[in-house]
Amino acid sequence: MTLEITTVAPLLLDHALPGPPQGRWTVDWWERLPDDGNRYEIIEGTLGMTTAPSAFHQWIVSMCIELLGIPARARGLGIWFTAPIGVILSPHDAVQSDFLFIRAERVAALVRERRIHGAPDLIIEVLSPGNSAEAMAQKRAVYARAGVAEYVEIDPAQRTATVYRLEEGVYGAPVVYDSTHTLRLSCLPDLPLPVAELFAGAPDTTL
């Protein structure tokens, strides 16, 4: 493998790492990245990085834990994780999802050797101002190809949750829920999620 000093995507000229050319990153190379406080992902062989999320972003993630993760685990339905956590979806795709859920009967097969190997039943991503539409579409395609049955994008700016469900290997038409709606997930049908509660009470809503 040819090595080069790789500029991390999106083009962060002040942050480059030794490794293969963009488009050729693998999980093996991803595992060698430094533990420097940044969240590194590879999507279709391209290395990307995010820095510390906002307080509002983390508030929303905490509400996913409170409204979905904790009650699901208490009922024995499965387990949840939040980033930073390595989710290996293919040899060229390793992500750190904001929130994910794995049904109890699938935990032993997926959670091993420090990572999650395979598609969780649910992935939730909280959008940040730096997320481009193109990058999110690419990530959705990777999630669908890997078999993530249910994927949710929470948009703090619009106060919405958009749900994608797998249909014959691709995501069907997205369903958008706003703050007047209560969302019911296919993998957790008995845990209704009032969208407004994801944002209510946050001490700082700066994006």
ROLUMVEX-834241 format. One record per residue (C-alpha): residue in three letters; chain; x, y, z. Coordinates in steps of 0.5 Angstrom, whole numbers. Layout:
LOBA ALA A X Y Z
...
//
This chain:
LOBA MET A 0 0 0
LOBA THR A 3 7 -2
LOBA LEU A 3 12 4
LOBA GLU A 2 19 4
LOBA ILE A 1 25 8
LOBA THR A -7 25 8
LOBA THR A -11 31 8
LOBA VAL A -17 29 13
LOBA ALA A -24 30 10
LOBA PRO A -27 35 9
LOBA LEU A -21 39 7
LOBA LEU A -18 41 13
LOBA LEU A -11 43 11
LOBA ASP A -8 44 18
LOBA HIS A -10 37 20
LOBA ALA A -6 31 16
LOBA LEU A -4 24 18
LOBA PRO A 0 19 15
LOBA GLY A -4 13 11
LOBA PRO A -6 11 5
LOBA PRO A -9 16 -1
LOBA GLN A -16 18 0
LOBA GLY A -21 13 -2
LOBA ARG A -16 7 0
LOBA TRP A -17 7 7
LOBA THR A -19 1 11
LOBA VAL A -21 -1 18
LOBA ASP A -14 -4 19
LOBA TRP A -11 3 18
LOBA TRP A -17 7 22
LOBA GLU A -15 2 28
LOBA ARG A -8 5 27
LOBA LEU A -10 13 28
LOBA PRO A -8 17 34
LOBA ASP A -13 17 40
LOBA ASP A -12 25 40
LOBA GLY A -19 27 42
LOBA ASN A -22 27 35
LOBA ARG A -27 23 32
LOBA TYR A -25 19 26
LOBA GLU A -29 15 21
LOBA ILE A -28 12 14
LOBA ILE A -33 12 9
LOBA GLU A -32 9 3
LOBA GLY A -25 9 4
LOBA THR A -25 16 5
LOBA LEU A -22 19 12
LOBA GLY A -26 24 15
LOBA MET A -26 27 22
LOBA THR A -30 31 27
LOBA THR A -28 35 33
LOBA ALA A -32 36 40
LOBA PRO A -40 37 38
LOBA SER A -44 43 41
LOBA ALA A -47 42 48
LOBA PHE A -54 42 44
LOBA HIS A -52 36 40
LOBA GLN A -50 33 46
LOBA TRP A -56 34 50
LOBA ILE A -60 31 44
LOBA VAL A -56 25 45
LOBA SER A -57 25 52
LOBA MET A -65 25 51
LOBA CYS A -64 19 46
LOBA ILE A -61 15 52
LOBA GLU A -66 17 57
LOBA LEU A -72 16 52
LOBA LEU A -70 10 49
LOBA GLY A -63 7 51
LOBA ILE A -65 7 58
LOBA PRO A -72 4 58
LOBA ALA A -70 -1 53
LOBA ARG A -64 -4 57
LOBA ALA A -69 -4 63
LOBA ARG A -74 -8 59
LOBA GLY A -69 -13 57
LOBA LEU A -70 -11 49
LOBA GLY A -63 -10 48
LOBA ILE A -57 -5 49
LOBA TRP A -55 2 47
LOBA PHE A -48 6 45
LOBA THR A -46 13 44
LOBA ALA A -40 16 40
LOBA PRO A -34 15 41
LOBA ILE A -35 8 39
LOBA GLY A -33 4 33
LOBA VAL A -38 1 28
LOBA ILE A -35 -3 23
LOBA LEU A -39 -4 17
LOBA SER A -35 -6 12
LOBA PRO A -27 -7 11
LOBA HIS A -27 1 8
LOBA ASP A -33 3 13
LOBA ALA A -32 5 20
LOBA VAL A -36 10 23
LOBA GLN A -38 13 30
LOBA SER A -45 14 31
LOBA ASP A -48 19 36
LOBA PHE A -53 13 38
LOBA LEU A -54 6 36
LOBA PHE A -59 1 39
LOBA ILE A -58 -7 38
LOBA ARG A -63 -12 40
LOBA ALA A -62 -17 45
LOBA GLU A -61 -23 41
LOBA ARG A -56 -20 36
LOBA VAL A -51 -17 42
LOBA ALA A -47 -23 42
LOBA ALA A -46 -23 35
LOBA LEU A -44 -16 34
LOBA VAL A -41 -14 40
LOBA ARG A -34 -17 40
LOBA GLU A -26 -15 40
LOBA ARG A -27 -8 43
LOBA ARG A -32 -6 37
LOBA ILE A -39 -7 34
LOBA HIS A -38 -11 28
LOBA GLY A -44 -11 23
LOBA ALA A -50 -7 23
LOBA PRO A -54 -4 29
LOBA ASP A -62 -5 29
LOBA LEU A -62 3 30
LOBA ILE A -57 9 28
LOBA ILE A -59 16 30
LOBA GLU A -54 22 28
LOBA VAL A -55 29 30
LOBA LEU A -54 34 25
LOBA SER A -49 39 26
LOBA PRO A -48 46 22
LOBA GLY A -42 43 18
LOBA ASN A -45 36 15
LOBA SER A -46 37 8
LOBA ALA A -52 34 4
LOBA GLU A -48 30 0
LOBA ALA A -44 27 6
LOBA MET A -50 25 9
LOBA ALA A -53 22 3
LOBA GLN A -46 18 2
LOBA LYS A -47 16 10
LOBA ARG A -54 14 9
LOBA ALA A -52 10 3
LOBA VAL A -47 6 7
LOBA TYR A -52 5 12
LOBA ALA A -57 2 8
LOBA ARG A -52 -2 4
LOBA ALA A -49 -5 11
LOBA GLY A -56 -7 13
LOBA VAL A -58 -2 18
LOBA ALA A -65 -3 18
LOBA GLU A -67 4 21
LOBA TYR A -64 10 21
LOBA VAL A -66 17 24
LOBA GLU A -63 24 23
LOBA ILE A -64 29 28
LOBA ASP A -64 36 26
LOBA PRO A -63 41 31
LOBA ALA A -64 47 27
LOBA GLN A -71 45 24
LOBA ARG A -73 41 31
LOBA THR A -74 35 26
LOBA ALA A -73 28 26
LOBA THR A -73 24 19
LOBA VAL A -73 17 19
LOBA TYR A -71 12 14
LOBA ARG A -73 5 14
LOBA LEU A -69 -1 10
LOBA GLU A -74 -4 4
LOBA GLU A -70 -9 -1
LOBA GLY A -63 -6 1
LOBA VAL A -65 1 0
LOBA TYR A -68 6 4
LOBA GLY A -75 8 2
LOBA ALA A -78 15 2
LOBA PRO A -76 19 9
LOBA VAL A -81 20 14
LOBA VAL A -80 27 17
LOBA TYR A -83 28 24
LOBA ASP A -83 35 27
LOBA SER A -84 38 34
LOBA THR A -92 36 34
LOBA HIS A -91 29 33
LOBA THR A -89 23 37
LOBA LEU A -84 18 33
LOBA ARG A -85 10 34
LOBA LEU A -79 6 32
LOBA SER A -80 -1 28
LOBA CYS A -75 -4 33
LOBA LEU A -78 -1 39
LOBA PRO A -85 0 38
LOBA ASP A -87 0 45
LOBA LEU A -82 6 47
LOBA PRO A -86 12 43
LOBA LEU A -81 18 42
LOBA PRO A -84 25 43
LOBA VAL A -80 29 38
LOBA ALA A -81 36 42
LOBA GLU A -78 32 48
LOBA LEU A -71 31 45
LOBA PHE A -70 39 45
LOBA ALA A -74 41 51
LOBA GLY A -70 44 57
LOBA ALA A -63 45 53
LOBA PRO A -59 50 57
LOBA ASP A -56 52 51
LOBA THR A -59 51 44
LOBA THR A -53 54 40
LOBA LEU A -52 50 34
//
